[in-house]
Amino acid sequence: MHEERQRIIERVQKLFALAAQNDSPEEAQLAATLAQELLQKYDLSLSEVEIQREGSSLCGEQHIQLKKRKTPTWIKFLHSTVAEGFGVDCFRGLRLLDTLLIYIGVEPDVTIAKQVFEYLYNFIKTYNLKGKSPTQRNQWRMGFIYAVNSRLTEQNRKKTEDAHCYGLMLAKEQITQDYIAKKYNDVKKGRKLPETKVSRSFHEGVAVGMATPINRPIEAKNTDK
């Protein structure tokens, strides 16, 4: 199904190019009309066609450098959760003695993913968890991110029910994969994260994660002195 859709998109792109470059008004009009008919017949949007035409020029990277040699599990989980939620890819690396978190994807998604990660990371780091042991703090953090993950997954599920949104998601994914293949042909994905113990602290984190706005920054009033 994806290959067939891609073939139709390429045909529409050629028709629009023919309409724009043709010296004959009649032939240009015919090409434009055929392109519009294909858009309607296959339920395609102009945005989906345009993003495919622009290709890798729309793709970019965003880097986040953390003063950590070893990346805690909850940071890995947050990193991948935000990537999946905003339709971009993510990888980890090292820069000197620091951890480098990388997001790769189509703009503005990749920039939004970085901003959301930084906002949620700071929210988690500054939330008041006094009285909890290091283990309980990590369980709370995993619960918080689990809730965010569930909300973003549901948000994306609703998008896939819209043909235009789903088509754009597929187009962006293909552009990102092409970019990665050219620039990072030997990159390896991270391993699957271990399961987290479901505890009282985990459920407390879930409750906060379900109530915290995701798509816009808010000031974290709870600070860990």
C-alpha positions, 0 to 999 in steps of 0.5 A: 500500500505504501509503495503504491501511494509513493508511486502516485505521489511521484506521478502527481509531482511530475504532472505539477512540474510539467504544468509549471514548465510547459509553454503551452497553456492548454498542456499546462492546464491539462497536466494540472487537472490530471494532478488534481484528479489524482489528489482527489482519487487517492485522497492525497494532500498537497502538503504530502506531495510538497514534502516529498518533493522537497525531500532531504532539504527539509530534514535536520538534526537537533543535539542535546548535550548532557553532563553525564558519561552514563545515561540513566534509564529514565533519560533513555526512555524520555529520549525515545518517547519524545522521538516516537511521539513527534515522528522523528528518530533518535540516537545517542552518542558521546561528545568528550565526557558528555552524553549526546542525545540526537534527534533527526527528522523533518522540520519543524518536528525535529525542533519541537522534539528537542524543545519538548524533551528539554522542557520535560527533562527540566520538569522531571529534574526539578520536581520535588521528590524529597523523602524518596530514595534514589530507587523510588525517584527513578520509579517515579520518573519512569511512571511519569514518562510512561504516562507521557508515552501513553498520551503521545501514542494515543495522539498519534493513533488519532492522526493515523485515522486521518488519511492526510495525516497518515500520508504525511507521517509516511512521507516524513518517515521515508525522508528521515530514513533516507537522510540517516542512510546517507549520513549515518549508514552504520548507526545502531539503534539502542537496545530495548529498555528493561521493564520497570517495577510498578510501585506506589512511586511509579503510580504517583509519577503516572498521575503527574505525567497524565496531568502535565501539559506536553505541547507547551512549556509550563513553569515547574513550581515544585523544586528540589532544593 
